[in-house]
Amino acid sequence: NRQYEEALELDPQQPAIHRNLGMLLAQLGRYDEAIAHLRATLQMVPNEPLARETLDAIEASHR
């Protein structure tokens, strides 16, 4: 978790880091933070399948 955050500090426009951190945070149950990172990914890469799938799953089960 901390390593992803440090990587984002170095390059905040890296969609893969946002995606991976979002997926990790979702697994940890930190859904609000996960959603923010997954949405950041999708703003940079609108058709990123893992980010879209994970975000859809979170939104479907945690409304």
Summary of the structure (lengths in Angstrom):
residues: 63
radius of gyration: 10.7
end to end distance: 24.6
largest distance: 32.9
contacts: 182
relative contact order: 0.17
helix: 78%
strand: 0%
